[in-house]
Each structure stands twice: as C-alpha cells, then as structure tokens.
Amino acid sequence: MAVPDEEIQEVFKLFDQDGSGIKIKEIGTVMRSLGLAASEAQLREFRAEAEKKDPAFVQFPDFLAYVKRMETVEATKSSDVAKEMEGMKVGLLYFFDKLTTKQIRESPPDSIKMADLKHIMSSVGEKMTEEEIEEMARDVRASCKMEDGRVNFADFVNLLK
C-alpha cells in the first residue's frame, strides 16, 4: 500500500524541525512512522547512500526515493501470513503446551493459549508494550473463537490479515 507523497512530506517535516533535513540515523524511525518496516540491511544501504551526499542529514527528495524503494520491496514480498504464523503455532505448542513434534504433526490442536500468545508478543520480534498487548487481546477476544482461555489459531491468523 503506497503512502501518499503529501503524507510522507508531512511526517518528514515533523522530524525536520529546522529545515536542514532529517538525521541519517533517523531514516528507519521516520519510515516506521509511515508504517514501513525496513530491514537493517536496507537501512544500512539507505544510510550509506545518504552519507555519500551529506555526512549527517538526508533531504526530502532522497528520503522520498528511499520510501518508494521500500514500498516496492514490500509490494513484491510474497509473504503469506498464514504460512509464517504456522511456524509460530508449532513453536507455541511445542514450548508452552509441551507437545511432542509427533503429536503436533499427527493431531495439531486448533487453538493456542491466550497467555502464551501475549507472552510471545511481549518478548519476540518488535516488542509490544503492555497497552498494545491488551489492545490486541481485546481485539482477539472480540473477533476470535475462544474457549477455556485458548484462541482459535485460524481466527487469529484471519484477524492479522
């Protein structure tokens, strides 16, 4: 989903208070403010390019070009949420429910514990705050089939799509 140029410029200006550009080290922060998640490798590439022009700051036209490249990368990613989340489900069942690999393979439960899901969200990847976790839990309870403190995993994946 492409971010309108006007919105990109507005967010850029929030970080560029004095008109000298944004600090090179803030490229990732500004991109995340736009909802784009650049990898560390991509950010290193952007920083290296920016440093060739100015050792400290990035001007809007260059930043806009980085954002457009990032949007292209995100659009071409063939990430299938359901497939990626299946690995998380197996991990939760193995580590928290103490199911063997054979049990998971032969008769996988269709639900996971809400407490385990909250734990993973607070400690793995881009960590969520308590407030964000509680908001997500409310969304899960409102949108997913729940039984005995367990969330239907397929419903949870559909919620993320």
C-alpha positions in Angstrom: 0.0 0.0 0.0 1.6 3.2 -1.2 1.8 6.1 1.2 0.8 9.4 -0.4 3.7 11.8 -1.1 1.9 14.5 0.9 1.8 12.3 4.0 5.5 11.3 3.5 6.4 15.0 3.4 4.3 15.8 6.4 5.9 13.1 8.5 9.4 14.2 7.2 8.7 17.7 8.3 7.8 16.6 11.8 11.4 15.2 12.1 13.0 18.1 10.1 12.2 20.9 12.5 14.8 23.3 11.2 14.7 22.6 7.5 18.2 21.0 7.3 16.8 17.5 6.6 16.5 14.5 8.9 19.4 12.9 10.6 20.7 9.9 8.8 20.3 7.8 11.9 16.5 8.7 11.9 15.7 7.2 8.4 14.4 4.0 10.0 12.4 5.8 12.6 10.7 8.1 10.0 10.0 5.1 7.8 8.4 3.2 10.7 6.3 6.4 11.4 4.9 5.9 7.8 4.1 2.2 8.6 7.1 0.8 6.6 9.3 -1.8 8.2 12.7 -1.6 6.5 15.2 -4.4 7.4 18.5 -3.5 9.0 20.3 -4.3 5.7 18.0 -2.0 3.8 18.6 0.8 6.3 22.3 0.3 6.2 22.1 0.7 2.4 20.0 3.8 2.6 22.4 5.3 5.3 25.4 4.5 3.1 23.8 6.2 0.1 22.8 9.2 2.2 26.3 9.6 3.7 27.7 10.0 0.2 25.8 13.2 -0.3 25.9 14.6 3.3 27.6 13.0 6.3 24.8 14.0 8.7 21.4 14.7 7.0 19.0 13.4 4.4 17.0 15.8 2.3 13.4 15.1 1.4 13.9 14.1 -2.3 16.4 11.4 -1.3 14.2 10.2 1.6 11.2 10.1 -0.8 13.2 7.9 -3.1 14.1 5.5 -0.2 10.4 5.3 0.7 9.4 4.5 -2.8 12.1 1.8 -3.0 10.9 0.4 0.4 7.3 0.3 -0.9 8.4 -1.6 -4.0 10.2 -4.1 -1.8 7.1 -4.5 0.5 4.8 -5.0 -2.5 7.0 -7.7 -4.1 7.4 -9.6 -0.8 5.3 -12.8 -1.2 4.8 -13.2 2.5 1.9 -15.4 3.3 0.8 -14.6 6.8 -0.8 -17.9 7.3 2.3 -19.8 6.4 4.6 -17.6 8.5 2.2 -17.9 11.5 2.0 -21.7 11.3 5.7 -21.8 12.5 4.7 -19.7 15.5 1.8 -22.0 16.3 4.1 -25.1 16.2 6.6 -23.3 18.5 3.9 -22.3 20.9 2.5 -25.8 21.1 6.0 -27.3 21.5 7.5 -25.0 24.0 4.4 -23.9 26.0 2.0 -26.8 25.7 4.9 -29.3 25.8 3.6 -31.3 22.9 6.0 -33.5 21.0 6.7 -33.0 17.4 4.9 -36.2 16.6 1.7 -35.0 18.5 1.8 -31.7 16.7 2.2 -33.4 13.3 -0.4 -36.1 13.8 -3.2 -34.2 15.6 -2.4 -30.5 16.0 -4.7 -28.6 18.3 -6.6 -25.8 16.6 -6.1 -23.4 19.4 -3.4 -21.8 21.5 -3.4 -20.3 25.0 -4.0 -16.5 25.1 -1.4 -16.2 27.9 1.2 -17.8 25.6 0.3 -15.6 22.7 0.6 -12.5 25.0 4.0 -13.7 26.2 5.3 -14.1 22.7 4.0 -10.7 21.6 5.8 -9.0 24.5 9.1 -10.8 24.1 9.8 -11.7 20.4 10.5 -9.5 17.4 9.4 -6.0 17.6 8.3 -5.9 21.2 4.8 -4.7 22.1 4.0 -2.6 25.1 1.6 -3.8 27.8 -1.0 -1.4 26.4 -0.6 -2.7 22.8 -0.8 -6.3 24.0 -4.0 -5.6 26.0 -5.5 -3.8 22.9 -4.6 -6.8 20.8 -6.1 -9.2 23.4 -9.4 -7.2 23.3 -9.4 -7.5 19.5 -8.7 -11.2 19.7 -11.5 -11.8 22.3 -14.0 -9.8 20.2 -13.1 -11.4 16.8 -11.9 -14.9 17.5 -13.5 -18.1 18.9 -12.3 -18.5 22.5 -12.7 -21.5 24.8 -11.1 -22.1 28.2 -8.6 -19.2 27.7 -7.5 -20.6 24.3 -7.8 -18.8 21.0 -8.7 -20.5 17.7 -5.5 -20.1 15.7 -7.1 -19.8 12.3 -9.3 -17.0 13.6 -6.3 -15.2 15.0 -4.4 -15.5 11.6 -7.5 -14.1 9.8 -7.5 -11.2 12.3 -4.0 -10.4 11.2 -4.7 -10.3 7.5 
